[in-house]
Amino acid sequence: MEYEINIIAAMTKQAQVIGNDNGLPWHIPSDLARFKGLTLFKPVIMGHRTFISLCKALKHSRALEHRYNIVLSHSKHDAQHNTIFVPSVEDALEEAKLYCCENRQSKIMIIGGSSVYEAFLPMTTRMHLTLIEDGDIWGDRHFPSWKLSEWECLERQEHIADECENYNWTYLHLVKR
């Protein structure tokens, strides 16, 4: 079976900020809905800090429901409902492939943070990126360097700030050339 590694991230357009103080420095409901739609019933690979921030944001001790959560962590943890902790990128990929095989799935979703994106970027075949106009957004976590010229844009959607979402942003669905 062939697997497709997908990165899904929201970041500022210029500085490529993806987070601040273990959370998102913005709230964009339509982007969160897209994230949910793209990741449902798939394996999602994340770092330990991303796992902690999701639990904090969701106000419970579990990660994302209706997904197989694979958390990269050097600390020893017991598996939780739909969540497994692994020590390496290779172990995370193996767990994701096993889940895909058992569930007739081919897409593996990489959901952050910085070091996890950096580890998986060379093997990624697709990216789902939301680029937010920087404005006054500051952060302490950034997306790794990448070149748009190495990717083909399959879809582009632009959003102008409104009463529900205070930011101008652009969604890109990219495939590796």
Secondary structure, 3 states (H helix, E strand, C coil): CCCEEEEEEEEECCCCEEEECCECCCCCHHHHHHHHHHHCCCEEEEEHHHHHHHHHHHCCCCCCCCCEEEEECCCCCCCECCEEEECCHHHHHHHHHHHHHHCCCCEEEEEECHHHHHHHHHHCCEEEEEEECCCCCCCCEECCCCCHHHEEEEEEEEECCCCCCCCCEEEEEEEEC
